Amino acid sequence: MTKKKGFAGMDAERQREIASKGGRAAHEKGTAHEFTSEEAREAGRKGGQTAHGRGTAHRFTSEEARAAGRKGGRKPRGA
Protein backbone atom coordinates (compact mmCIF):
# COMPACT_ATOMS: atom_id res chain seq x y z
CA MET A 1 0.00 0.00 0.00
CA THR A 2 1.28 3.45 -0.94
CA LYS A 3 1.34 6.05 1.79
CA LYS A 4 -0.61 9.20 0.92
CA LYS A 5 1.48 12.36 0.63
CA GLY A 6 0.80 16.06 0.88
CA PHE A 7 -2.79 17.24 1.32
CA ALA A 8 -4.22 13.73 0.99
CA GLY A 9 -1.96 12.48 3.77
CA MET A 10 -3.12 15.09 6.28
CA ASP A 11 -5.75 14.38 8.88
CA ALA A 12 -9.27 15.57 8.07
CA GLU A 13 -9.18 18.45 10.57
CA ARG A 14 -6.02 19.92 9.00
CA GLN A 15 -7.50 19.55 5.49
CA ARG A 16 -10.65 21.44 6.60
CA GLU A 17 -8.52 24.18 8.15
CA ILE A 18 -6.54 24.70 4.93
CA ALA A 19 -9.63 24.53 2.70
CA SER A 20 -11.41 27.04 4.93
CA LYS A 21 -8.51 29.51 4.58
CA GLY A 22 -8.68 29.13 0.80
CA GLY A 23 -12.41 29.78 0.77
CA ARG A 24 -12.09 32.88 2.92
CA ALA A 25 -9.27 34.21 0.73
CA ALA A 26 -11.33 33.67 -2.43
CA HIS A 27 -14.28 35.57 -0.96
CA GLU A 28 -12.07 38.45 0.17
CA LYS A 29 -10.49 38.59 -3.28
CA GLY A 30 -13.88 38.42 -4.99
CA THR A 31 -13.06 35.30 -7.01
CA ALA A 32 -15.19 32.81 -5.04
CA HIS A 33 -18.05 31.14 -6.90
CA GLU A 34 -21.45 32.31 -5.72
CA PHE A 35 -24.30 29.97 -6.53
CA THR A 36 -27.40 31.18 -8.32
CA SER A 37 -30.66 29.94 -6.82
CA GLU A 38 -30.96 27.48 -9.73
CA GLU A 39 -27.44 26.09 -9.15
CA ALA A 40 -28.13 25.75 -5.43
CA ARG A 41 -31.44 23.99 -6.11
CA GLU A 42 -29.73 21.52 -8.48
CA ALA A 43 -26.91 20.84 -6.01
CA GLY A 44 -29.41 20.18 -3.23
CA ARG A 45 -31.42 17.86 -5.47
CA LYS A 46 -28.30 15.85 -6.38
CA GLY A 47 -27.23 15.66 -2.74
CA GLY A 48 -30.66 14.46 -1.71
CA GLN A 49 -30.70 11.78 -4.39
CA THR A 50 -27.27 10.56 -3.30
CA ALA A 51 -28.21 10.49 0.38
CA HIS A 52 -31.43 8.59 -0.31
CA GLY A 53 -29.55 6.16 -2.56
CA ARG A 54 -27.05 5.45 0.19
CA GLY A 55 -29.71 5.29 2.90
CA THR A 56 -28.10 8.18 4.81
CA ALA A 57 -30.84 10.78 4.24
CA HIS A 58 -32.43 12.32 7.31
CA ARG A 59 -35.82 10.86 8.12
CA PHE A 60 -38.12 13.49 9.60
CA THR A 61 -40.32 12.63 12.53
CA SER A 62 -43.88 13.95 12.26
CA GLU A 63 -43.01 16.71 14.76
CA GLU A 64 -39.93 17.78 12.77
CA ALA A 65 -42.01 17.85 9.59
CA ARG A 66 -44.68 20.02 11.26
CA ALA A 67 -42.02 22.42 12.57
CA ALA A 68 -40.39 22.68 9.14
CA GLY A 69 -43.77 23.34 7.54
CA ARG A 70 -44.55 26.12 10.02
CA LYS A 71 -41.14 27.66 9.51
CA GLY A 72 -41.42 27.46 5.73
CA GLY A 73 -44.68 29.33 5.75
CA ARG A 74 -43.25 32.40 7.45
CA LYS A 75 -42.43 35.62 5.70
CA PRO A 76 -38.72 35.82 4.64
CA ARG A 77 -36.55 38.08 6.81
CA GLY A 78 -35.56 40.44 4.02
CA ALA A 79 -39.08 40.95 2.65
Summary of the structure (lengths in Angstrom):
residues: 79
radius of gyration: 18.7
end to end distance: 56.7
largest distance: 56.7
contacts: 117
relative contact order: 0.05
helix: 65%
strand: 0%
